[in-house]
Amino acid sequence: MELNRVYCNDAEIELQKIEENIIDLIYLYPPFFTNNIQKLVSKDEKKEYFFSDKWKDMNEYLSYIESR
């Protein structure tokens, strides 16, 4: 059994790969319908992380959130 493993990915995709009944906690940091590209730079400024928070409309966004 592996302890303290962190997965950084879309929960809907990642959870399909994990055996049932072995997860104690799932933390979901959802997009917030900002309709922008979200960007973060590491403290040492060597890595850049970003994701799109752009949606066609509110229904597309709500469908995404509901499925998770």
mmCIF file of the N, C-alpha and C atoms, coordinates in Angstrom:
data_MODEL
# 
_entry.id   MODEL 
# 
loop_
_atom_site.group_PDB 
_atom_site.id 
_atom_site.type_symbol 
_atom_site.label_atom_id 
_atom_site.label_alt_id 
_atom_site.label_comp_id 
_atom_site.label_asym_id 
_atom_site.label_entity_id 
_atom_site.label_seq_id 
_atom_site.pdbx_PDB_ins_code 
_atom_site.Cartn_x 
_atom_site.Cartn_y 
_atom_site.Cartn_z 
_atom_site.occupancy 
_atom_site.B_iso_or_equiv 
_atom_site.pdbx_formal_charge 
_atom_site.auth_seq_id 
_atom_site.auth_comp_id 
_atom_site.auth_asym_id 
_atom_site.auth_atom_id 
_atom_site.pdbx_PDB_model_num 
ATOM 1   N N  . MET A 1 1  ? 0.838   -1.187 0.000   1.00 0.00 ? 1  MET A N  1 
ATOM 2   C CA . MET A 1 1  ? 0.000   0.000  0.000   1.00 0.00 ? 1  MET A CA 1 
ATOM 3   C C  . MET A 1 1  ? 0.874   1.238  0.000   1.00 0.00 ? 1  MET A C  1 
ATOM 4   N N  . GLU A 1 2  ? 0.582   2.138  -0.878  1.00 0.00 ? 2  GLU A N  1 
ATOM 5   C CA . GLU A 1 2  ? 1.341   3.380  -0.995  1.00 0.00 ? 2  GLU A CA 1 
ATOM 6   C C  . GLU A 1 2  ? 0.640   4.474  -0.203  1.00 0.00 ? 2  GLU A C  1 
ATOM 7   N N  . LEU A 1 3  ? 1.384   5.180  0.626   1.00 0.00 ? 3  LEU A N  1 
ATOM 8   C CA . LEU A 1 3  ? 0.809   6.251  1.437   1.00 0.00 ? 3  LEU A CA 1 
ATOM 9   C C  . LEU A 1 3  ? 1.181   7.617  0.882   1.00 0.00 ? 3  LEU A C  1 
ATOM 10  N N  . ASN A 1 4  ? 0.298   8.569  1.108   1.00 0.00 ? 4  ASN A N  1 
ATOM 11  C CA . ASN A 1 4  ? 0.563   9.975  0.808   1.00 0.00 ? 4  ASN A CA 1 
ATOM 12  C C  . ASN A 1 4  ? 0.898   10.239 -0.652  1.00 0.00 ? 4  ASN A C  1 
ATOM 13  N N  . ARG A 1 5  ? 0.220   9.590  -1.537  1.00 0.00 ? 5  ARG A N  1 
ATOM 14  C CA . ARG A 1 5  ? 0.420   9.818  -2.968  1.00 0.00 ? 5  ARG A CA 1 
ATOM 15  C C  . ARG A 1 5  ? -0.488  10.955 -3.414  1.00 0.00 ? 5  ARG A C  1 
ATOM 16  N N  . VAL A 1 6  ? 0.052   11.872 -4.186  1.00 0.00 ? 6  VAL A N  1 
ATOM 17  C CA . VAL A 1 6  ? -0.707  12.998 -4.696  1.00 0.00 ? 6  VAL A CA 1 
ATOM 18  C C  . VAL A 1 6  ? -0.788  12.871 -6.219  1.00 0.00 ? 6  VAL A C  1 
ATOM 19  N N  . TYR A 1 7  ? -2.000  12.964 -6.740  1.00 0.00 ? 7  TYR A N  1 
ATOM 20  C CA . TYR A 1 7  ? -2.224  12.937 -8.176  1.00 0.00 ? 7  TYR A CA 1 
ATOM 21  C C  . TYR A 1 7  ? -2.686  14.322 -8.598  1.00 0.00 ? 7  TYR A C  1 
ATOM 22  N N  . CYS A 1 8  ? -2.050  14.853 -9.586  1.00 0.00 ? 8  CYS A N  1 
ATOM 23  C CA . CYS A 1 8  ? -2.443  16.164 -10.107 1.00 0.00 ? 8  CYS A CA 1 
ATOM 24  C C  . CYS A 1 8  ? -2.957  15.964 -11.523 1.00 0.00 ? 8  CYS A C  1 
ATOM 25  N N  . ASN A 1 9  ? -4.265  15.879 -11.634 1.00 0.00 ? 9  ASN A N  1 
ATOM 26  C CA . ASN A 1 9  ? -4.873  15.632 -12.929 1.00 0.00 ? 9  ASN A CA 1 
ATOM 27  C C  . ASN A 1 9  ? -6.371  15.856 -12.804 1.00 0.00 ? 9  ASN A C  1 
ATOM 28  N N  . ASP A 1 10 ? -7.059  15.704 -13.891 1.00 0.00 ? 10 ASP A N  1 
ATOM 29  C CA . ASP A 1 10 ? -8.508  15.785 -13.887 1.00 0.00 ? 10 ASP A CA 1 
ATOM 30  C C  . ASP A 1 10 ? -9.042  14.595 -13.090 1.00 0.00 ? 10 ASP A C  1 
ATOM 31  N N  . ALA A 1 11 ? -9.796  14.855 -12.048 1.00 0.00 ? 11 ALA A N  1 
ATOM 32  C CA . ALA A 1 11 ? -10.291 13.792 -11.159 1.00 0.00 ? 11 ALA A CA 1 
ATOM 33  C C  . ALA A 1 11 ? -11.114 12.764 -11.920 1.00 0.00 ? 11 ALA A C  1 
ATOM 34  N N  . GLU A 1 12 ? -11.903 13.195 -12.873 1.00 0.00 ? 12 GLU A N  1 
ATOM 35  C CA . GLU A 1 12 ? -12.749 12.267 -13.625 1.00 0.00 ? 12 GLU A CA 1 
ATOM 36  C C  . GLU A 1 12 ? -11.903 11.249 -14.386 1.00 0.00 ? 12 GLU A C  1 
ATOM 37  N N  . ILE A 1 13 ? -10.777 11.650 -14.903 1.00 0.00 ? 13 ILE A N  1 
ATOM 38  C CA . ILE A 1 13 ? -9.873  10.761 -15.631 1.00 0.00 ? 13 ILE A CA 1 
ATOM 39  C C  . ILE A 1 13 ? -9.048  9.915  -14.662 1.00 0.00 ? 13 ILE A C  1 
ATOM 40  N N  . GLU A 1 14 ? -8.461  10.559 -13.678 1.00 0.00 ? 14 GLU A N  1 
ATOM 41  C CA . GLU A 1 14 ? -7.542  9.869  -12.760 1.00 0.00 ? 14 GLU A CA 1 
ATOM 42  C C  . GLU A 1 14 ? -8.243  8.813  -11.918 1.00 0.00 ? 14 GLU A C  1 
ATOM 43  N N  . LEU A 1 15 ? -9.451  9.089  -11.473 1.00 0.00 ? 15 LEU A N  1 
ATOM 44  C CA . LEU A 1 15 ? -10.156 8.127  -10.617 1.00 0.00 ? 15 LEU A CA 1 
ATOM 45  C C  . LEU A 1 15 ? -10.510 6.838  -11.344 1.00 0.00 ? 15 LEU A C  1 
ATOM 46  N N  . GLN A 1 16 ? -10.586 6.871  -12.661 1.00 0.00 ? 16 GLN A N  1 
ATOM 47  C CA . GLN A 1 16 ? -10.852 5.654  -13.434 1.00 0.00 ? 16 GLN A CA 1 
ATOM 48  C C  . GLN A 1 16 ? -9.667  4.691  -13.379 1.00 0.00 ? 16 GLN A C  1 
ATOM 49  N N  . LYS A 1 17 ? -8.474  5.195  -13.060 1.00 0.00 ? 17 LYS A N  1 
ATOM 50  C CA . LYS A 1 17 ? -7.258  4.382  -13.023 1.00 0.00 ? 17 LYS A CA 1 
ATOM 51  C C  . LYS A 1 17 ? -6.997  3.779  -11.651 1.00 0.00 ? 17 LYS A C  1 
ATOM 52  N N  . ILE A 1 18 ? -7.727  4.233  -10.633 1.00 0.00 ? 18 ILE A N  1 
ATOM 53  C CA . ILE A 1 18 ? -7.434  3.837  -9.249  1.00 0.00 ? 18 ILE A CA 1 
ATOM 54  C C  . ILE A 1 18 ? -8.426  2.784  -8.769  1.00 0.00 ? 18 ILE A C  1 
ATOM 55  N N  . GLU A 1 19 ? -7.908  1.801  -8.088  1.00 0.00 ? 19 GLU A N  1 
ATOM 56  C CA . GLU A 1 19 ? -8.743  0.742  -7.520  1.00 0.00 ? 19 GLU A CA 1 
ATOM 57  C C  . GLU A 1 19 ? -9.765  1.328  -6.552  1.00 0.00 ? 19 GLU A C  1 
ATOM 58  N N  . GLU A 1 20 ? -10.943 0.736  -6.506  1.00 0.00 ? 20 GLU A N  1 
ATOM 59  C CA . GLU A 1 20 ? -12.003 1.224  -5.627  1.00 0.00 ? 20 GLU A CA 1 
ATOM 60  C C  . GLU A 1 20 ? -11.652 1.008  -4.152  1.00 0.00 ? 20 GLU A C  1 
ATOM 61  N N  . ASN A 1 21 ? -12.196 1.857  -3.300  1.00 0.00 ? 21 ASN A N  1 
ATOM 62  C CA . ASN A 1 21 ? -12.104 1.747  -1.837  1.00 0.00 ? 21 ASN A CA 1 
ATOM 63  C C  . ASN A 1 21 ? -10.687 1.856  -1.277  1.00 0.00 ? 21 ASN A C  1 
ATOM 64  N N  . ILE A 1 22 ? -9.824  2.614  -1.929  1.00 0.00 ? 22 ILE A N  1 
ATOM 65  C CA . ILE A 1 22 ? -8.484  2.809  -1.374  1.00 0.00 ? 22 ILE A CA 1 
ATOM 66  C C  . ILE A 1 22 ? -8.153  4.284  -1.154  1.00 0.00 ? 22 ILE A C  1 
ATOM 67  N N  . ILE A 1 23 ? -9.089  5.166  -1.460  1.00 0.00 ? 23 ILE A N  1 
ATOM 68  C CA . ILE A 1 23 ? -8.857  6.608  -1.349  1.00 0.00 ? 23 ILE A CA 1 
ATOM 69  C C  . ILE A 1 23 ? -9.490  7.145  -0.071  1.00 0.00 ? 23 ILE A C  1 
ATOM 70  N N  . ASP A 1 24 ? -8.712  7.906  0.693   1.00 0.00 ? 24 ASP A N  1 
ATOM 71  C CA . ASP A 1 24 ? -9.234  8.529  1.910   1.00 0.00 ? 24 ASP A CA 1 
ATOM 72  C C  . ASP A 1 24 ? -9.729  9.952  1.669   1.00 0.00 ? 24 ASP A C  1 
ATOM 73  N N  . LEU A 1 25 ? -9.137  10.640 0.715   1.00 0.00 ? 25 LEU A N  1 
ATOM 74  C CA . LEU A 1 25 ? -9.481  12.037 0.508   1.00 0.00 ? 25 LEU A CA 1 
ATOM 75  C C  . LEU A 1 25 ? -9.286  12.417 -0.955  1.00 0.00 ? 25 LEU A C  1 
ATOM 76  N N  . ILE A 1 26 ? -10.243 13.152 -1.485  1.00 0.00 ? 26 ILE A N  1 
ATOM 77  C CA . ILE A 1 26 ? -10.108 13.750 -2.813  1.00 0.00 ? 26 ILE A CA 1 
ATOM 78  C C  . ILE A 1 26 ? -10.345 15.235 -2.646  1.00 0.00 ? 26 ILE A C  1 
ATOM 79  N N  . TYR A 1 27 ? -9.364  16.021 -3.086  1.00 0.00 ? 27 TYR A N  1 
ATOM 80  C CA . TYR A 1 27 ? -9.502  17.471 -3.044  1.00 0.00 ? 27 TYR A CA 1 
ATOM 81  C C  . TYR A 1 27 ? -9.614  17.951 -4.477  1.00 0.00 ? 27 TYR A C  1 
ATOM 82  N N  . LEU A 1 28 ? -10.667 18.642 -4.785  1.00 0.00 ? 28 LEU A N  1 
ATOM 83  C CA . LEU A 1 28 ? -10.896 19.147 -6.126  1.00 0.00 ? 28 LEU A CA 1 
ATOM 84  C C  . LEU A 1 28 ? -10.769 20.661 -6.109  1.00 0.00 ? 28 LEU A C  1 
ATOM 85  N N  . TYR A 1 29 ? -9.857  21.147 -6.902  1.00 0.00 ? 29 TYR A N  1 
ATOM 86  C CA . TYR A 1 29 ? -9.712  22.586 -7.063  1.00 0.00 ? 29 TYR A CA 1 
ATOM 87  C C  . TYR A 1 29 ? -10.337 22.933 -8.407  1.00 0.00 ? 29 TYR A C  1 
ATOM 88  N N  . PRO A 1 30 ? -11.596 23.315 -8.384  1.00 0.00 ? 30 PRO A N  1 
ATOM 89  C CA . PRO A 1 30 ? -12.315 23.481 -9.648  1.00 0.00 ? 30 PRO A CA 1 
ATOM 90  C C  . PRO A 1 30 ? -11.958 24.783 -10.358 1.00 0.00 ? 30 PRO A C  1 
ATOM 91  N N  . PRO A 1 31 ? -12.228 24.814 -11.650 1.00 0.00 ? 31 PRO A N  1 
ATOM 92  C CA . PRO A 1 31 ? -12.149 26.100 -12.350 1.00 0.00 ? 31 PRO A CA 1 
ATOM 93  C C  . PRO A 1 31 ? -13.282 26.998 -11.842 1.00 0.00 ? 31 PRO A C  1 
ATOM 94  N N  . PHE A 1 32 ? -13.158 28.290 -12.036 1.00 0.00 ? 32 PHE A N  1 
ATOM 95  C CA . PHE A 1 32 ? -14.122 29.221 -11.452 1.00 0.00 ? 32 PHE A CA 1 
ATOM 96  C C  . PHE A 1 32 ? -14.877 30.067 -12.469 1.00 0.00 ? 32 PHE A C  1 
ATOM 97  N N  . PHE A 1 33 ? -14.914 29.618 -13.725 1.00 0.00 ? 33 PHE A N  1 
ATOM 98  C CA . PHE A 1 33 ? -15.636 30.324 -14.775 1.00 0.00 ? 33 PHE A CA 1 
ATOM 99  C C  . PHE A 1 33 ? -15.159 31.781 -14.912 1.00 0.00 ? 33 PHE A C  1 
ATOM 100 N N  . THR A 1 34 ? -13.846 31.953 -14.946 1.00 0.00 ? 34 THR A N  1 
ATOM 101 C CA . THR A 1 34 ? -13.284 33.295 -15.122 1.00 0.00 ? 34 THR A CA 1 
ATOM 102 C C  . THR A 1 34 ? -13.190 33.687 -16.594 1.00 0.00 ? 34 THR A C  1 
ATOM 103 N N  . ASN A 1 35 ? -13.241 32.683 -17.467 1.00 0.00 ? 35 ASN A N  1 
ATOM 104 C CA . ASN A 1 35 ? -13.055 32.868 -18.904 1.00 0.00 ? 35 ASN A CA 1 
ATOM 105 C C  . ASN A 1 35 ? -11.705 33.496 -19.240 1.00 0.00 ? 35 ASN A C  1 
ATOM 106 N N  . ASN A 1 36 ? -10.692 33.081 -18.491 1.00 0.00 ? 36 ASN A N  1 
ATOM 107 C CA . ASN A 1 36 ? -9.310  33.501 -18.723 1.00 0.00 ? 36 ASN A CA 1 
ATOM 108 C C  . ASN A 1 36 ? -8.391  32.285 -18.704 1.00 0.00 ? 36 ASN A C  1 
ATOM 109 N N  . ILE A 1 37 ? -7.153  32.495 -19.113 1.00 0.00 ? 37 ILE A N  1 
ATOM 110 C CA . ILE A 1 37 ? -6.114  31.487 -18.938 1.00 0.00 ? 37 ILE A CA 1 
ATOM 111 C C  . ILE A 1 37 ? -5.488  31.754 -17.567 1.00 0.00 ? 37 ILE A C  1 
ATOM 112 N N  . GLN A 1 38 ? -5.505  30.754 -16.700 1.00 0.00 ? 38 GLN A N  1 
ATOM 113 C CA . GLN A 1 38 ? -4.924  30.895 -15.363 1.00 0.00 ? 38 GLN A CA 1 
ATOM 114 C C  . GLN A 1 38 ? -3.457  30.468 -15.419 1.00 0.00 ? 38 GLN A C  1 
ATOM 115 N N  . LYS A 1 39 ? -2.588  31.235 -14.786 1.00 0.00 ? 39 LYS A N  1 
ATOM 116 C CA . LYS A 1 39 ? -1.150  30.994 -14.879 1.00 0.00 ? 39 LYS A CA 1 
ATOM 117 C C  . LYS A 1 39 ? -0.507  31.136 -13.496 1.00 0.00 ? 39 LYS A C  1 
ATOM 118 N N  . LEU A 1 40 ? 0.446   30.261 -13.220 1.00 0.00 ? 40 LEU A N  1 
ATOM 119 C CA . LEU A 1 40 ? 1.201   30.307 -11.975 1.00 0.00 ? 40 LEU A CA 1 
ATOM 120 C C  . LEU A 1 40 ? 2.659   29.995 -12.285 1.00 0.00 ? 40 LEU A C  1 
ATOM 121 N N  . VAL A 1 41 ? 3.568   30.730 -11.683 1.00 0.00 ? 41 VAL A N  1 
ATOM 122 C CA . VAL A 1 41 ? 5.000   30.502 -11.863 1.00 0.00 ? 41 VAL A CA 1 
ATOM 123 C C  . VAL A 1 41 ? 5.562   30.019 -10.537 1.00 0.00 ? 41 VAL A C  1 
ATOM 124 N N  . SER A 1 42 ? 6.436   29.012 -10.584 1.00 0.00 ? 42 SER A N  1 
ATOM 125 C CA . SER A 1 42 ? 7.043   28.481 -9.359  1.00 0.00 ? 42 SER A CA 1 
ATOM 126 C C  . SER A 1 42 ? 7.891   29.537 -8.663  1.00 0.00 ? 42 SER A C  1 
ATOM 127 N N  . LYS A 1 43 ? 8.180   29.312 -7.391  1.00 0.00 ? 43 LYS A N  1 
ATOM 128 C CA . LYS A 1 43 ? 8.957   30.292 -6.617  1.00 0.00 ? 43 LYS A CA 1 
ATOM 129 C C  . LYS A 1 43 ? 10.309  30.574 -7.255  1.00 0.00 ? 43 LYS A C  1 
ATOM 130 N N  . ASP A 1 44 ? 10.939  29.535 -7.801  1.00 0.00 ? 44 ASP A N  1 
ATOM 131 C CA . ASP A 1 44 ? 12.246  29.746 -8.434  1.00 0.00 ? 44 ASP A CA 1 
ATOM 132 C C  . ASP A 1 44 ? 12.109  30.221 -9.890  1.00 0.00 ? 44 ASP A C  1 
ATOM 133 N N  . GLU A 1 45 ? 10.876  30.412 -10.316 1.00 0.00 ? 45 GLU A N  1 
ATOM 134 C CA . GLU A 1 45 ? 10.539  30.912 -11.650 1.00 0.00 ? 45 GLU A CA 1 
ATOM 135 C C  . GLU A 1 45 ? 11.046  30.020 -12.779 1.00 0.00 ? 45 GLU A C  1 
ATOM 136 N N  . LYS A 1 46 ? 11.284  28.739 -12.475 1.00 0.00 ? 46 LYS A N  1 
ATOM 137 C CA . LYS A 1 46 ? 11.751  27.812 -13.499 1.00 0.00 ? 46 LYS A CA 1 
ATOM 138 C C  . LYS A 1 46 ? 10.613  27.035 -14.150 1.00 0.00 ? 46 LYS A C  1 
ATOM 139 N N  . LYS A 1 47 ? 9.482   26.959 -13.459 1.00 0.00 ? 47 LYS A N  1 
ATOM 140 C CA . LYS A 1 47 ? 8.343   26.233 -14.002 1.00 0.00 ? 47 LYS A CA 1 
ATOM 141 C C  . LYS A 1 47 ? 7.135   27.151 -14.100 1.00 0.00 ? 47 LYS A C  1 
ATOM 142 N N  . GLU A 1 48 ? 6.380   26.916 -15.140 1.00 0.00 ? 48 GLU A N  1 
ATOM 143 C CA . GLU A 1 48 ? 5.178   27.698 -15.349 1.00 0.00 ? 48 GLU A CA 1 
ATOM 144 C C  . GLU A 1 48 ? 4.010   26.721 -15.499 1.00 0.00 ? 48 GLU A C  1 
ATOM 145 N N  . TYR A 1 49 ? 2.940   26.985 -14.786 1.00 0.00 ? 49 TYR A N  1 
ATOM 146 C CA . TYR A 1 49 ? 1.761   26.139 -14.828 1.00 0.00 ? 49 TYR A CA 1 
ATOM 147 C C  . TYR A 1 49 ? 0.597   26.985 -15.322 1.00 0.00 ? 49 TYR A C  1 
ATOM 148 N N  . PHE A 1 50 ? -0.233  26.391 -16.161 1.00 0.00 ? 50 PHE A N  1 
ATOM 149 C CA . PHE A 1 50 ? -1.385  27.146 -16.625 1.00 0.00 ? 50 PHE A CA 1 
ATOM 150 C C  . PHE A 1 50 ? -2.501  26.194 -17.030 1.00 0.00 ? 50 PHE A C  1 
ATOM 151 N N  . PHE A 1 51 ? -3.701  26.703 -16.996 1.00 0.00 ? 51 PHE A N  1 
ATOM 152 C CA . PHE A 1 51 ? -4.847  25.967 -17.509 1.00 0.00 ? 51 PHE A CA 1 
ATOM 153 C C  . PHE A 1 51 ? -5.870  26.962 -18.029 1.00 0.00 ? 51 PHE A C  1 
ATOM 154 N N  . SER A 1 52 ? -6.644  26.483 -18.973 1.00 0.00 ? 52 SER A N  1 
ATOM 155 C CA . SER A 1 52 ? -7.688  27.316 -19.544 1.00 0.00 ? 52 SER A CA 1 
ATOM 156 C C  . SER A 1 52 ? -8.940  27.240 -18.686 1.00 0.00 ? 52 SER A C  1 
ATOM 157 N N  . ASP A 1 53 ? -9.463  28.370 -18.345 1.00 0.00 ? 53 ASP A N  1 
ATOM 158 C CA . ASP A 1 53 ? -10.722 28.463 -17.610 1.00 0.00 ? 53 ASP A CA 1 
ATOM 159 C C  . ASP A 1 53 ? -11.751 29.155 -18.505 1.00 0.00 ? 53 ASP A C  1 
ATOM 160 N N  . LYS A 1 54 ? -11.679 28.833 -19.803 1.00 0.00 ? 54 LYS A N  1 
ATOM 161 C CA . LYS A 1 54 ? -12.598 29.421 -20.778 1.00 0.00 ? 54 LYS A CA 1 
ATOM 162 C C  . LYS A 1 54 ? -13.665 28.394 -21.130 1.00 0.00 ? 54 LYS A C  1 
ATOM 163 N N  . TRP A 1 55 ? -14.898 28.864 -21.213 1.00 0.00 ? 55 TRP A N  1 
ATOM 164 C CA . TRP A 1 55 ? -16.049 27.998 -21.471 1.00 0.00 ? 55 TRP A CA 1 
ATOM 165 C C  . TRP A 1 55 ? -16.933 28.620 -22.528 1.00 0.00 ? 55 TRP A C  1 
ATOM 166 N N  . LYS A 1 56 ? -17.643 27.763 -23.281 1.00 0.00 ? 56 LYS A N  1 
ATOM 167 C CA . LYS A 1 56 ? -18.587 28.279 -24.295 1.00 0.00 ? 56 LYS A CA 1 
ATOM 168 C C  . LYS A 1 56 ? -19.705 29.058 -23.628 1.00 0.00 ? 56 LYS A C  1 
ATOM 169 N N  . ASP A 1 57 ? -20.226 28.482 -22.541 1.00 0.00 ? 57 ASP A N  1 
ATOM 170 C CA . ASP A 1 57 ? -21.328 29.115 -21.824 1.00 0.00 ? 57 ASP A CA 1 
ATOM 171 C C  . ASP A 1 57 ? -21.453 28.493 -20.435 1.00 0.00 ? 57 ASP A C  1 
ATOM 172 N N  . MET A 1 58 ? -22.374 28.996 -19.653 1.00 0.00 ? 58 MET A N  1 
ATOM 173 C CA . MET A 1 58 ? -22.555 28.513 -18.286 1.00 0.00 ? 58 MET A CA 1 
ATOM 174 C C  . MET A 1 58 ? -22.972 27.041 -18.261 1.00 0.00 ? 58 MET A C  1 
ATOM 175 N N  . ASN A 1 59 ? -23.756 26.601 -19.233 1.00 0.00 ? 59 ASN A N  1 
ATOM 176 C CA . ASN A 1 59 ? -24.193 25.199 -19.261 1.00 0.00 ? 59 ASN A CA 1 
ATOM 177 C C  . ASN A 1 59 ? -23.022 24.238 -19.444 1.00 0.00 ? 59 ASN A C  1 
ATOM 178 N N  . GLU A 1 60 ? -22.068 24.591 -20.295 1.00 0.00 ? 60 GLU A N  1 
ATOM 179 C CA . GLU A 1 60 ? -20.876 23.752 -20.471 1.00 0.00 ? 60 GLU A CA 1 
ATOM 180 C C  . GLU A 1 60 ? -20.092 23.667 -19.158 1.00 0.00 ? 60 GLU A C  1 
ATOM 181 N N  . TYR A 1 61 ? -19.902 24.798 -18.520 1.00 0.00 ? 61 TYR A N  1 
ATOM 182 C CA . TYR A 1 61 ? -19.184 24.844 -17.243 1.00 0.00 ? 61 TYR A CA 1 
ATOM 183 C C  . TYR A 1 61 ? -19.896 24.001 -16.179 1.00 0.00 ? 61 TYR A C  1 
ATOM 184 N N  . LEU A 1 62 ? -21.200 24.181 -16.034 1.00 0.00 ? 62 LEU A N  1 
ATOM 185 C CA . LEU A 1 62 ? -21.951 23.442 -15.015 1.00 0.00 ? 62 LEU A CA 1 
ATOM 186 C C  . LEU A 1 62 ? -21.944 21.938 -15.284 1.00 0.00 ? 62 LEU A C  1 
ATOM 187 N N  . SER A 1 63 ? -21.985 21.551 -16.528 1.00 0.00 ? 63 SER A N  1 
ATOM 188 C CA . SER A 1 63 ? -21.913 20.140 -16.891 1.00 0.00 ? 63 SER A CA 1 
ATOM 189 C C  . SER A 1 63 ? -20.564 19.553 -16.464 1.00 0.00 ? 63 SER A C  1 
ATOM 190 N N  . TYR A 1 64 ? -19.489 20.292 -16.696 1.00 0.00 ? 64 TYR A N  1 
ATOM 191 C CA . TYR A 1 64 ? -18.145 19.874 -16.288 1.00 0.00 ? 64 TYR A CA 1 
ATOM 192 C C  . TYR A 1 64 ? -18.087 19.687 -14.766 1.00 0.00 ? 64 TYR A C  1 
ATOM 193 N N  . ILE A 1 65 ? -18.567 20.669 -14.028 1.00 0.00 ? 65 ILE A N  1 
ATOM 194 C CA . ILE A 1 65 ? -18.534 20.615 -12.571 1.00 0.00 ? 65 ILE A CA 1 
ATOM 195 C C  . ILE A 1 65 ? -19.414 19.475 -12.043 1.00 0.00 ? 65 ILE A C  1 
ATOM 196 N N  . GLU A 1 66 ? -20.591 19.330 -12.591 1.00 0.00 ? 66 GLU A N  1 
ATOM 197 C CA . GLU A 1 66 ? -21.524 18.305 -12.123 1.00 0.00 ? 66 GLU A CA 1 
ATOM 198 C C  . GLU A 1 66 ? -20.960 16.895 -12.290 1.00 0.00 ? 66 GLU A C  1 
ATOM 199 N N  . SER A 1 67 ? -20.268 16.648 -13.386 1.00 0.00 ? 67 SER A N  1 
ATOM 200 C CA . SER A 1 67 ? -19.739 15.306 -13.630 1.00 0.00 ? 67 SER A CA 1 
ATOM 201 C C  . SER A 1 67 ? -18.606 14.947 -12.661 1.00 0.00 ? 67 SER A C  1 
ATOM 202 N N  . ARG A 1 68 ? -18.028 15.948 -12.040 1.00 0.00 ? 68 ARG A N  1 
ATOM 203 C CA . ARG A 1 68 ? -16.956 15.678 -11.100 1.00 0.00 ? 68 ARG A CA 1 
ATOM 204 C C  . ARG A 1 68 ? -17.491 15.653 -9.681  1.00 0.00 ? 68 ARG A C  1 
# 
